[in-house]
């Protein structure tokens, strides 16, 4: 049954955040292109608590542009944990670019998996071109005992319907940025998000938050399609 009586409500008022686990967030301060300071990180977490979010996975970039080491990220994570006194549970993972640095870390076992069981890896590619050995890398991830989760599949310009179906057939899981439904990344990404939801391909949801003010503006907006929002609310899986 559709939960709204009239027009489509904003993301903030839709019920999305009630008991929500954010599977993709750049809140760990000062380590990538996300939140910069400890004060800003705490402000975001306070907003999350107000919204009803119960858990967030901190997923800083690990890529050639941001070659964060596991040790450094864990140290910064402990600093944030010590500073945060609220109810939202924070956990550390990473968003791994499928590049040569990732291949080295995969072979060395130097990884920050996502999920309570430590059996999933959040990965991404360039928005415009895939790595030449993408399928091979995904299979290698699986051979190491991990389930690959592809971050924000709706944002990859090079992907077509056949690409999504091939990846799903390979056992790749998909994590959608919920702000795609309110055109945070443009019309193309919104259309792909709607199609992926309609075809039951989305497994997890995340904010991909980088800036607090931008996040606030986006969640005040309403998706254009009721059915897309309804399907998204039905996902709300946790890790």
Short mmCIF file of the C-alpha atoms (twelve columns), coordinates in Angstrom:
data_MODEL
# 
_entry.id   MODEL 
# 
loop_
_atom_site.group_PDB 
_atom_site.id 
_atom_site.type_symbol 
_atom_site.label_atom_id 
_atom_site.label_alt_id 
_atom_site.label_comp_id 
_atom_site.label_asym_id 
_atom_site.label_seq_id 
_atom_site.Cartn_x 
_atom_site.Cartn_y 
_atom_site.Cartn_z 
_atom_site.pdbx_PDB_model_num 
ATOM 1   C CA . UNK A 1   0.000  0.000   0.000   1 
ATOM 2   C CA . UNK A 2   1.290  3.441   -0.912  1 
ATOM 3   C CA . UNK A 3   2.153  5.256   2.346   1 
ATOM 4   C CA . UNK A 4   1.477  8.802   1.152   1 
ATOM 5   C CA . UNK A 5   -1.974 10.350  0.978   1 
ATOM 6   C CA . UNK A 6   -1.389 12.991  -1.661  1 
ATOM 7   C CA . UNK A 7   1.673  14.275  -3.468  1 
ATOM 8   C CA . UNK A 8   5.062  12.605  -3.225  1 
ATOM 9   C CA . UNK A 9   6.782  13.718  -0.044  1 
ATOM 10  C CA . UNK A 10  10.366 14.893  0.231   1 
ATOM 11  C CA . UNK A 11  13.110 12.386  0.932   1 
ATOM 12  C CA . UNK A 12  13.313 13.773  4.467   1 
ATOM 13  C CA . UNK A 13  9.623  13.171  5.159   1 
ATOM 14  C CA . UNK A 14  9.245  9.929   3.198   1 
ATOM 15  C CA . UNK A 15  10.218 7.585   6.020   1 
ATOM 16  C CA . UNK A 16  13.473 6.633   4.308   1 
ATOM 17  C CA . UNK A 17  15.624 7.598   7.274   1 
ATOM 18  C CA . UNK A 18  13.630 5.805   9.967   1 
ATOM 19  C CA . UNK A 19  16.012 3.079   11.156  1 
ATOM 20  C CA . UNK A 20  18.138 3.619   8.051   1 
ATOM 21  C CA . UNK A 21  21.666 2.279   7.526   1 
ATOM 22  C CA . UNK A 22  23.687 4.528   5.206   1 
ATOM 23  C CA . UNK A 23  25.977 2.207   3.254   1 
ATOM 24  C CA . UNK A 24  28.054 4.884   1.545   1 
ATOM 25  C CA . UNK A 25  29.172 8.120   3.202   1 
ATOM 26  C CA . UNK A 26  32.232 10.350  3.055   1 
ATOM 27  C CA . UNK A 27  31.984 11.597  6.636   1 
ATOM 28  C CA . UNK A 28  35.393 10.554  7.973   1 
ATOM 29  C CA . UNK A 29  36.988 14.009  8.103   1 
ATOM 30  C CA . UNK A 30  40.012 15.200  6.194   1 
ATOM 31  C CA . UNK A 31  40.882 12.021  4.317   1 
ATOM 32  C CA . UNK A 32  39.397 12.552  0.832   1 
ATOM 33  C CA . UNK A 33  37.110 14.941  -1.067  1 
ATOM 34  C CA . UNK A 34  34.335 14.560  1.511   1 
ATOM 35  C CA . UNK A 35  33.816 16.173  4.907   1 
ATOM 36  C CA . UNK A 36  36.863 18.228  5.836   1 
ATOM 37  C CA . UNK A 37  36.822 18.874  9.584   1 
ATOM 38  C CA . UNK A 38  35.891 17.027  12.767  1 
ATOM 39  C CA . UNK A 39  33.316 19.726  13.558  1 
ATOM 40  C CA . UNK A 40  31.606 19.217  10.204  1 
ATOM 41  C CA . UNK A 41  31.615 15.437  10.650  1 
ATOM 42  C CA . UNK A 42  29.932 15.751  14.034  1 
ATOM 43  C CA . UNK A 43  27.351 18.129  12.547  1 
ATOM 44  C CA . UNK A 44  26.475 15.564  9.875   1 
ATOM 45  C CA . UNK A 45  26.109 12.832  12.495  1 
ATOM 46  C CA . UNK A 46  23.863 15.093  14.565  1 
ATOM 47  C CA . UNK A 47  21.674 15.602  11.491  1 
ATOM 48  C CA . UNK A 48  21.602 11.857  10.923  1 
ATOM 49  C CA . UNK A 49  20.452 11.299  14.492  1 
ATOM 50  C CA . UNK A 50  17.691 13.891  14.080  1 
ATOM 51  C CA . UNK A 51  16.505 12.164  10.900  1 
ATOM 52  C CA . UNK A 52  16.365 8.733   12.531  1 
ATOM 53  C CA . UNK A 53  19.419 7.120   10.916  1 
ATOM 54  C CA . UNK A 54  20.722 4.331   13.148  1 
ATOM 55  C CA . UNK A 55  23.970 3.320   11.457  1 
ATOM 56  C CA . UNK A 56  26.405 4.681   8.895   1 
ATOM 57  C CA . UNK A 57  29.311 3.075   7.117   1 
ATOM 58  C CA . UNK A 58  32.146 5.533   6.633   1 
ATOM 59  C CA . UNK A 59  33.509 4.756   3.167   1 
ATOM 60  C CA . UNK A 60  36.457 7.033   2.354   1 
ATOM 61  C CA . UNK A 61  38.012 6.802   -1.079  1 
ATOM 62  C CA . UNK A 62  40.985 4.549   -1.613  1 
ATOM 63  C CA . UNK A 63  42.407 5.257   -5.045  1 
ATOM 64  C CA . UNK A 64  45.511 6.555   -6.724  1 
ATOM 65  C CA . UNK A 65  44.334 10.144  -6.060  1 
ATOM 66  C CA . UNK A 66  43.672 9.316   -2.386  1 
ATOM 67  C CA . UNK A 67  46.070 6.477   -1.471  1 
ATOM 68  C CA . UNK A 68  44.780 6.175   2.072   1 
ATOM 69  C CA . UNK A 69  46.378 3.424   4.107   1 
ATOM 70  C CA . UNK A 70  44.309 1.154   6.313   1 
ATOM 71  C CA . UNK A 71  46.317 2.207   9.360   1 
ATOM 72  C CA . UNK A 72  45.781 5.935   8.760   1 
ATOM 73  C CA . UNK A 73  42.049 5.498   8.156   1 
ATOM 74  C CA . UNK A 74  41.662 3.417   11.310  1 
ATOM 75  C CA . UNK A 75  43.471 6.077   13.326  1 
ATOM 76  C CA . UNK A 76  41.185 8.828   12.026  1 
ATOM 77  C CA . UNK A 77  38.170 6.599   12.644  1 
ATOM 78  C CA . UNK A 78  39.140 6.126   16.283  1 
ATOM 79  C CA . UNK A 79  39.449 9.907   16.642  1 
ATOM 80  C CA . UNK A 80  35.920 10.379  15.281  1 
ATOM 81  C CA . UNK A 81  34.563 7.615   17.506  1 
ATOM 82  C CA . UNK A 82  36.069 9.304   20.539  1 
ATOM 83  C CA . UNK A 83  34.551 12.660  19.584  1 
ATOM 84  C CA . UNK A 84  31.079 11.355  18.683  1 
ATOM 85  C CA . UNK A 85  28.768 10.940  21.701  1 
ATOM 86  C CA . UNK A 86  25.491 10.393  19.870  1 
ATOM 87  C CA . UNK A 87  23.365 7.329   19.160  1 
ATOM 88  C CA . UNK A 88  24.171 6.797   15.467  1 
ATOM 89  C CA . UNK A 89  26.505 3.815   15.126  1 
ATOM 90  C CA . UNK A 90  29.532 4.539   12.953  1 
ATOM 91  C CA . UNK A 91  31.544 1.818   11.238  1 
ATOM 92  C CA . UNK A 92  34.602 1.969   8.989   1 
ATOM 93  C CA . UNK A 93  34.910 0.537   5.485   1 
ATOM 94  C CA . UNK A 94  36.161 2.029   2.204   1 
ATOM 95  C CA . UNK A 95  35.111 2.836   -1.340  1 
ATOM 96  C CA . UNK A 96  37.710 1.160   -3.535  1 
ATOM 97  C CA . UNK A 97  38.468 2.417   -7.022  1 
ATOM 98  C CA . UNK A 98  39.152 -0.482  -9.369  1 
ATOM 99  C CA . UNK A 99  42.642 0.687   -10.328 1 
ATOM 100 C CA . UNK A 100 46.210 -0.606  -10.014 1 
ATOM 101 C CA . UNK A 101 46.381 0.427   -6.341  1 
ATOM 102 C CA . UNK A 102 43.331 -1.709  -5.619  1 
ATOM 103 C CA . UNK A 103 44.908 -4.697  -7.362  1 
ATOM 104 C CA . UNK A 104 47.954 -4.374  -5.106  1 
ATOM 105 C CA . UNK A 105 45.825 -4.089  -1.967  1 
ATOM 106 C CA . UNK A 106 43.630 -7.009  -3.008  1 
ATOM 107 C CA . UNK A 107 46.650 -9.278  -3.410  1 
ATOM 108 C CA . UNK A 108 48.096 -8.081  -0.105  1 
ATOM 109 C CA . UNK A 109 44.804 -8.480  1.732   1 
ATOM 110 C CA . UNK A 110 45.044 -4.822  2.793   1 
ATOM 111 C CA . UNK A 111 41.321 -4.082  2.652   1 
ATOM 112 C CA . UNK A 112 38.520 -2.461  4.621   1 
ATOM 113 C CA . UNK A 113 35.434 -4.554  3.865   1 
ATOM 114 C CA . UNK A 114 31.892 -3.401  4.490   1 
ATOM 115 C CA . UNK A 115 29.248 -5.292  6.428   1 
ATOM 116 C CA . UNK A 116 29.118 -6.814  9.891   1 
ATOM 117 C CA . UNK A 117 30.482 -10.113 8.575   1 
ATOM 118 C CA . UNK A 118 33.327 -8.429  6.694   1 
ATOM 119 C CA . UNK A 119 32.443 -10.265 3.497   1 
ATOM 120 C CA . UNK A 120 31.620 -7.393  1.112   1 
ATOM 121 C CA . UNK A 121 33.735 -4.819  -0.708  1 
ATOM 122 C CA . UNK A 122 32.381 -1.493  -1.951  1 
ATOM 123 C CA . UNK A 123 33.978 -0.709  -5.320  1 
ATOM 124 C CA . UNK A 124 33.702 1.940   -8.011  1 
ATOM 125 C CA . UNK A 125 35.074 2.805   -11.430 1 
ATOM 126 C CA . UNK A 126 35.554 5.969   -13.442 1 
ATOM 127 C CA . UNK A 127 32.221 7.509   -14.419 1 
ATOM 128 C CA . UNK A 128 33.186 7.583   -18.081 1 
ATOM 129 C CA . UNK A 129 35.209 4.444   -18.851 1 
ATOM 130 C CA . UNK A 130 35.513 1.050   -17.179 1 
ATOM 131 C CA . UNK A 131 38.870 -0.498  -16.301 1 
ATOM 132 C CA . UNK A 132 39.983 -2.718  -19.166 1 
ATOM 133 C CA . UNK A 133 39.983 -5.756  -16.850 1 
ATOM 134 C CA . UNK A 134 36.834 -4.929  -14.892 1 
ATOM 135 C CA . UNK A 135 35.197 -8.360  -15.141 1 
ATOM 136 C CA . UNK A 136 38.464 -10.062 -14.224 1 
ATOM 137 C CA . UNK A 137 38.878 -7.826  -11.165 1 
ATOM 138 C CA . UNK A 138 35.345 -8.574  -10.016 1 
ATOM 139 C CA . UNK A 139 35.981 -12.290 -10.356 1 
ATOM 140 C CA . UNK A 140 39.220 -11.956 -8.395  1 
ATOM 141 C CA . UNK A 141 37.326 -10.185 -5.624  1 
ATOM 142 C CA . UNK A 142 34.932 -13.111 -5.472  1 
ATOM 143 C CA . UNK A 143 37.815 -15.606 -5.501  1 
ATOM 144 C CA . UNK A 144 39.167 -13.904 -2.362  1 
ATOM 145 C CA . UNK A 145 35.887 -14.596 -0.591  1 
ATOM 146 C CA . UNK A 146 34.252 -11.186 -0.963  1 
ATOM 147 C CA . UNK A 147 30.969 -10.093 -2.513  1 
ATOM 148 C CA . UNK A 148 31.562 -6.998  -4.682  1 
ATOM 149 C CA . UNK A 149 29.115 -4.124  -4.233  1 
ATOM 150 C CA . UNK A 150 29.238 -1.628  -7.087  1 
ATOM 151 C CA . UNK A 151 28.757 1.892   -5.747  1 
ATOM 152 C CA . UNK A 152 26.237 4.185   -7.501  1 
ATOM 153 C CA . UNK A 153 25.786 2.162   -10.728 1 
ATOM 154 C CA . UNK A 154 23.318 4.769   -11.956 1 
ATOM 155 C CA . UNK A 155 26.133 7.305   -12.304 1 
ATOM 156 C CA . UNK A 156 28.294 5.427   -14.810 1 
ATOM 157 C CA . UNK A 157 27.878 7.067   -18.190 1 
ATOM 158 C CA . UNK A 158 29.339 4.107   -20.093 1 
ATOM 159 C CA . UNK A 159 26.909 1.537   -18.715 1 
ATOM 160 C CA . UNK A 160 23.884 0.402   -20.686 1 
ATOM 161 C CA . UNK A 161 21.111 -2.030  -19.775 1 
ATOM 162 C CA . UNK A 162 23.133 -4.979  -21.063 1 
ATOM 163 C CA . UNK A 163 26.072 -4.018  -18.824 1 
ATOM 164 C CA . UNK A 164 23.896 -3.942  -15.730 1 
ATOM 165 C CA . UNK A 165 22.358 -7.307  -16.569 1 
ATOM 166 C CA . UNK A 166 25.800 -8.851  -17.187 1 
ATOM 167 C CA . UNK A 167 27.108 -7.641  -13.844 1 
ATOM 168 C CA . UNK A 168 24.062 -8.906  -11.993 1 
ATOM 169 C CA . UNK A 169 24.505 -12.291 -13.695 1 
ATOM 170 C CA . UNK A 170 28.067 -12.280 -12.323 1 
ATOM 171 C CA . UNK A 171 26.730 -11.840 -8.804  1 
ATOM 172 C CA . UNK A 172 27.666 -8.172  -8.384  1 
ATOM 173 C CA . UNK A 173 25.498 -6.268  -5.903  1 
ATOM 174 C CA . UNK A 174 24.383 -2.681  -6.565  1 
ATOM 175 C CA . UNK A 175 24.334 0.257   -4.126  1 
ATOM 176 C CA . UNK A 176 22.281 3.222   -5.313  1 
ATOM 177 C CA . UNK A 177 22.679 6.805   -4.113  1 
ATOM 178 C CA . UNK A 178 19.172 7.747   -3.000  1 
ATOM 179 C CA . UNK A 179 19.748 11.380  -3.952  1 
ATOM 180 C CA . UNK A 180 19.897 10.285  -7.585  1 
ATOM 181 C CA . UNK A 181 16.085 10.242  -7.529  1 
ATOM 182 C CA . UNK A 182 16.030 14.007  -6.939  1 
ATOM 183 C CA . UNK A 183 18.520 14.704  -9.754  1 
ATOM 184 C CA . UNK A 184 21.537 15.316  -7.530  1 
ATOM 185 C CA . UNK A 185 23.645 13.954  -10.403 1 
ATOM 186 C CA . UNK A 186 21.479 15.010  -13.331 1 
ATOM 187 C CA . UNK A 187 18.660 13.642  -15.421 1 
ATOM 188 C CA . UNK A 188 20.605 10.708  -16.885 1 
ATOM 189 C CA . UNK A 189 21.549 9.304   -13.482 1 
ATOM 190 C CA . UNK A 190 17.967 9.780   -12.271 1 
ATOM 191 C CA . UNK A 191 16.604 7.865   -15.246 1 
ATOM 192 C CA . UNK A 192 19.042 5.017   -14.713 1 
ATOM 193 C CA . UNK A 193 18.201 4.891   -10.995 1 
ATOM 194 C CA . UNK A 194 14.504 4.622   -11.822 1 
ATOM 195 C CA . UNK A 195 15.182 1.836   -14.327 1 
ATOM 196 C CA . UNK A 196 17.384 -0.098  -11.906 1 
ATOM 197 C CA . UNK A 197 14.744 0.148   -9.186  1 
ATOM 198 C CA . UNK A 198 11.973 -0.886  -11.572 1 
ATOM 199 C CA . UNK A 199 13.955 -3.979  -12.552 1 
ATOM 200 C CA . UNK A 200 14.740 -4.947  -8.975  1 
ATOM 201 C CA . UNK A 201 18.493 -4.518  -9.357  1 
ATOM 202 C CA . UNK A 202 19.242 -2.316  -6.343  1 
ATOM 203 C CA . UNK A 203 20.482 -4.139  -3.239  1 
ATOM 204 C CA . UNK A 204 21.632 -1.334  -0.937  1 
ATOM 205 C CA . UNK A 205 21.184 2.413   -0.497  1 
ATOM 206 C CA . UNK A 206 23.587 5.145   0.468   1 
ATOM 207 C CA . UNK A 207 23.869 8.919   0.603   1 
ATOM 208 C CA . UNK A 208 27.382 9.323   -0.832  1 
ATOM 209 C CA . UNK A 209 27.363 12.496  1.268   1 
ATOM 210 C CA . UNK A 210 30.303 14.837  0.730   1 
ATOM 211 C CA . UNK A 211 28.922 18.153  2.020   1 
ATOM 212 C CA . UNK A 212 26.400 18.751  4.795   1 
ATOM 213 C CA . UNK A 213 24.715 21.772  3.195   1 
ATOM 214 C CA . UNK A 214 24.256 20.015  -0.139  1 
ATOM 215 C CA . UNK A 215 22.792 16.974  1.635   1 
ATOM 216 C CA . UNK A 216 20.224 19.124  3.460   1 
ATOM 217 C CA . UNK A 217 19.117 20.762  0.215   1 
ATOM 218 C CA . UNK A 218 18.763 17.431  -1.582  1 
ATOM 219 C CA . UNK A 219 16.681 15.656  1.073   1 
ATOM 220 C CA . UNK A 220 14.206 18.547  1.035   1 
ATOM 221 C CA . UNK A 221 13.383 17.661  -2.570  1 
ATOM 222 C CA . UNK A 222 10.750 15.190  -3.719  1 
ATOM 223 C CA . UNK A 223 11.250 12.441  -6.323  1 
ATOM 224 C CA . UNK A 224 9.033  12.893  -9.373  1 
ATOM 225 C CA . UNK A 225 7.802  9.306   -9.492  1 
ATOM 226 C CA . UNK A 226 5.876  7.720   -6.647  1 
ATOM 227 C CA . UNK A 227 6.628  4.184   -7.800  1 
ATOM 228 C CA . UNK A 228 10.390 4.828   -7.786  1 
ATOM 229 C CA . UNK A 229 10.302 6.140   -4.237  1 
ATOM 230 C CA . UNK A 230 8.101  3.257   -3.134  1 
ATOM 231 C CA . UNK A 231 10.539 0.725   -4.615  1 
ATOM 232 C CA . UNK A 232 13.443 2.477   -2.930  1 
ATOM 233 C CA . UNK A 233 11.682 2.365   0.446   1 
ATOM 234 C CA . UNK A 234 11.252 -1.367  -0.024  1 
ATOM 235 C CA . UNK A 235 15.019 -1.850  -0.370  1 
ATOM 236 C CA . UNK A 236 16.375 -0.325  2.880   1 
ATOM 237 C CA . UNK A 237 18.582 -3.341  3.524   1 
ATOM 238 C CA . UNK A 238 21.330 -3.170  6.106   1 
ATOM 239 C CA . UNK A 239 24.936 -4.248  6.107   1 
# 
